[in-house]
Amino acid sequence: MSEILNKLSGQGVAIWLDDISRERLRTGNLEQLIRDKNVVGVTSNPTIFANALSKGDAYNAQLHDLAVRGVEVGEAVRAITTYDIRWAADVLRPVYDATGGVDGRVSLEVDPRLARESEKTIAEARALWWLVDRPNLMIKIPATVEGLPAITQALSEGISINVTLIFSLERYRAVMDAWLAGLEAAQAKGLSLASIESVASFFVSRVDTEIDKRLDKLGKPELKGKAGIANARLAYAAFEEVMNSERWQRLRAAGARPQRPLWASTGVKNPEYSDTMYVDQLVAPGTVNTMPEKTLDATADHANITGDTVRPFYEQAWNTMAALKDAGVDYDDVVKVLEDEGVEKFEASWNELLESVTKNLVP
């Protein structure tokens, strides 16, 4: 095992892999990463599945059988993706058991085309929860305005949720409110709160990518590469505020567990930046960092884990955000653009996935 990854885990950071594929599962690679790289969870998204289907022959036999049965493409995609998720959940079940259900989690996203439709998102979340039928599953629901009531409803029914595509601090606070409301409704129904797990996926690198473009146009290159980390640190400050609230303390006393902040989009896009900056600069207890394998390998090799790199830097983070505003960066517009683009990108990947499956549904 990597000493660096052991240090990171020791700081209270859960290491999740931001990838899944049938090939990774059938070769035993996921088991190896759990054993050797401290991986205790897996996240997936439409782009990851589209990439997985575009490589190798791991899905050919299932695609053939689906074609012979005359299965419609949408249901074929559900069959393929839920098969992988069930398999990954079974591989991670020992981690789930060892951590009392906190980790060992596998996330599966609802159809991103439903991101602006609350009722359809709820129905899809229920269907996927039933199809996978594993206690260590998390259903991913986007943090759009329409996604918020779906998050509350799903949690109220005992469905564990990974809230995805969070970019703004205001929306993150709304996500936490939706989570608390879901737990309160579940408690009112008499459900066990201890079995309902949730994470809030706060995106990091995409914030820098968008703001850096604007800083170049504004002639302020000295502020580049700082926004993503500052934004995430202030998200953790908002998380701490909720953890100190009476509302949360009541739920905690009833057996509920925190909705952990999850740092997503941690692969560094700009080659001028350190390839581990979204890991070693976002170390805080009770967080999750979901990494592409390239970032995981870089972290294991040379990340500089020095302790908590979030809470001591709140003032610096506020100063960074103030400087960006003074430079002319419109934060509200940035996060709106990022949410819209995030939904669009996942929709495009989903359509690519549908096209790939359609093309391969040949008896």
Disulfide bonds with the S-S distance in Angstrom:
none
